[in-house]
Amino acid sequence: MKKKIRVGIVGCGAIGSYLAKTITARFQNFAVLEALTDLRPEKAAALVRKLRTKVRILNQEDLVRSCDLIIEAASAKAVGPVVRKVLHRRKRVLVMSVGGLISDPGLLKQIQASNGRVFVPSGALTGIDGLLAARMGKIKKVSLVTRKPPRAFAGVEFLEERNIHLNKLTREKLLFSGPAIRAVKAFPQNINVAAVLSLAGIGPAKTQVKIYAVPSLKRNVHRVEIEGDFGRMVTQTENVPAPGNSKTSYLAALASAAMLKKIFGTLQIGT
Ligand SMILES: NC(=O)c1ccc[n+]([C@@H]2O[C@H](COP(=O)([O-])OP(=O)(O)OC[C@H]3O[C@@H](n4cnc5c(N)ncnc54)[C@H](O)[C@@H]3O)[C@@H](O)[C@H]2O)c1
């Protein structure tokens, strides 16, 4: 029998909780959930109670030491410290807060030079599989158009500084047009989709992003368009929120579980 992979989760919110349940209920033949950690220890304790299995609550250092595969599902700020600890020990890490990767060029270089492994799921976007294939040839253009209901932009400093108010909006309004590198700074809640697309394709300076507020929308909609040697590809994803966090798309949690399945399994499908 194969040795089970010991998994540790950093961040016990919507995605961390979903993955913890998935590992204990569906991947128990391949993996064992070894440890959890959270900035708010009560969240880790609450998750352990819900799981009804023996899982240790450790600090970050001890969690990395005692696990083979670490899942970061915490925040962009957590990415640097977690990934560096994992690489130091030549282990494997799955990163959800992808914005934390592209905003730290030093970390990306460290990853490339390391003997560890870093997994980035496609998250709330579709089309990443095709983009990865297209990248093996030449890519001319990668663009992302995101449409969200106005309430999704509450508290965005970029809009407040420009005196843009969306509460009385009756028609769709273009809020941003420019490269992903600027989009992720202006709209931090759009950071992960733009970051995944940039990493998979032609980088944050060349990936073009448009962001609209649309009053009639109930879902977050991402339209990706890619042109290259292969031809042209257009995908549209209409996301419903994940249980436990209305700002996180359910597909992002599902994509991370699908990536775990790929890591644990022997038959790997898709790019
Ligand atoms: N890749 C994607 O497409 C995608 C999609 C949605 C969300 N995300 C990102 O994934 C991460 C998790 O999302 P979520 O919906 O589960 O968030 P969440 O807010 O529901 O949970 C995050 C948890 O992490 C904890 N936390 C925060 N900083 C921490 C740290 N430094 N160390 C330990 N714990 C910490 C919080 O206390 C909280 O319990 C977020 O950064 C989010 O932006 C990525």
The ligand as an SDF file (V2000), in Angstrom:
LIG
                    3D

 44 48  0  0  0  0  0  0  0  0999 V2000
   -7.1330   31.4720   -6.6980 N   0  0  0  0  0  0  0  0  0  0  0  0
   -8.3820   31.9160   -6.7260 C   0  0  0  0  0  0  0  0  0  0  0  0
   -9.0480   31.9420   -7.7540 O   0  0  0  0  0  0  0  0  0  0  0  0
   -9.0250   32.3480   -5.4280 C   0  0  0  0  0  0  0  0  0  0  0  0
  -10.4130   32.4800   -5.3550 C   0  0  0  0  0  0  0  0  0  0  0  0
  -10.9700   32.8460   -4.1590 C   0  0  0  0  0  0  0  0  0  0  0  0
  -10.1780   33.1400   -3.0510 C   0  0  0  0  0  0  0  0  0  0  0  0
   -8.8300   33.0350   -3.1660 N   0  0  0  0  0  0  0  0  0  0  0  0
   -7.9470   33.3570   -2.0320 C   0  0  0  0  0  0  0  0  0  0  0  0
   -7.8170   32.2170   -1.2030 O   0  0  0  0  0  0  0  0  0  0  0  0
   -7.6180   32.6490    0.1570 C   0  0  0  0  0  0  0  0  0  0  0  0
   -8.6310   31.9350    1.0590 C   0  0  0  0  0  0  0  0  0  0  0  0
   -9.9420   32.2750    0.6510 O   0  0  0  0  0  0  0  0  0  0  0  0
  -11.1780   32.0220    1.6270 P   0  0  0  0  0  0  0  0  0  0  0  0
  -12.4060   32.3570    0.8710 O   0  0  0  0  0  0  0  0  0  0  0  0
  -11.0570   30.7070    2.2790 O   0  0  0  0  0  0  0  0  0  0  0  0
  -10.9270   33.1800    2.7170 O   0  0  0  0  0  0  0  0  0  0  0  0
  -11.5390   33.2800    4.1880 P   0  0  0  0  0  0  0  0  0  0  0  0
  -11.4770   34.7300    4.5530 O   0  0  0  0  0  0  0  0  0  0  0  0
  -12.8530   32.5930    4.2550 O   0  0  0  0  0  0  0  0  0  0  0  0
  -10.5070   32.4560    5.0950 O   0  0  0  0  0  0  0  0  0  0  0  0
   -9.1790   32.8350    5.2620 C   0  0  0  0  0  0  0  0  0  0  0  0
   -8.7130   32.2800    6.6200 C   0  0  0  0  0  0  0  0  0  0  0  0
   -7.3050   32.4440    6.7270 O   0  0  0  0  0  0  0  0  0  0  0  0
   -6.9780   32.9970    7.9990 C   0  0  0  0  0  0  0  0  0  0  0  0
   -5.7290   33.7490    7.8460 N   0  0  0  0  0  0  0  0  0  0  0  0
   -5.5310   34.9520    7.2730 C   0  0  0  0  0  0  0  0  0  0  0  0
   -4.2240   35.2510    7.2610 N   0  0  0  0  0  0  0  0  0  0  0  0
   -3.5670   34.1990    7.8350 C   0  0  0  0  0  0  0  0  0  0  0  0
   -2.1960   33.9220    8.1180 C   0  0  0  0  0  0  0  0  0  0  0  0
   -1.2330   34.7940    7.8200 N   0  0  0  0  0  0  0  0  0  0  0  0
   -1.9000   32.7390    8.7030 N   0  0  0  0  0  0  0  0  0  0  0  0
   -2.8740   31.8490    9.0440 C   0  0  0  0  0  0  0  0  0  0  0  0
   -4.1910   32.0860    8.8000 N   0  0  0  0  0  0  0  0  0  0  0  0
   -4.5340   33.2380    8.2070 C   0  0  0  0  0  0  0  0  0  0  0  0
   -8.1800   33.8370    8.3910 C   0  0  0  0  0  0  0  0  0  0  0  0
   -8.2520   34.0030    9.8080 O   0  0  0  0  0  0  0  0  0  0  0  0
   -9.3280   33.0010    7.8320 C   0  0  0  0  0  0  0  0  0  0  0  0
   -9.7790   32.0420    8.7670 O   0  0  0  0  0  0  0  0  0  0  0  0
   -7.7780   34.1850    0.1690 C   0  0  0  0  0  0  0  0  0  0  0  0
   -6.5100   34.8100    0.1570 O   0  0  0  0  0  0  0  0  0  0  0  0
   -8.4960   34.4550   -1.1430 C   0  0  0  0  0  0  0  0  0  0  0  0
   -8.1830   35.7350   -1.6870 O   0  0  0  0  0  0  0  0  0  0  0  0
   -8.2590   32.6040   -4.3070 C   0  0  0  0  0  0  0  0  0  0  0  0
  1  2  1  0
  2  3  2  0
  2  4  1  0
  4  5  1  0
  4 44  2  0
  5  6  2  0
  6  7  1  0
  7  8  2  0
  8  9  1  0
  8 44  1  0
  9 10  1  0
  9 42  1  0
 10 11  1  0
 11 12  1  0
 11 40  1  0
 12 13  1  0
 13 14  1  0
 14 15  2  0
 14 16  1  0
 14 17  1  0
 17 18  1  0
 18 19  2  0
 18 20  1  0
 18 21  1  0
 21 22  1  0
 22 23  1  0
 23 24  1  0
 23 38  1  0
 24 25  1  0
 25 26  1  0
 25 36  1  0
 26 27  1  0
 26 35  1  0
 27 28  2  0
 28 29  1  0
 29 30  1  0
 29 35  2  0
 30 31  1  0
 30 32  2  0
 32 33  1  0
 33 34  2  0
 34 35  1  0
 36 37  1  0
 36 38  1  0
 38 39  1  0
 40 41  1  0
 40 42  1  0
 42 43  1  0
M  CHG  2   8   1  16  -1
M  END
$$$$
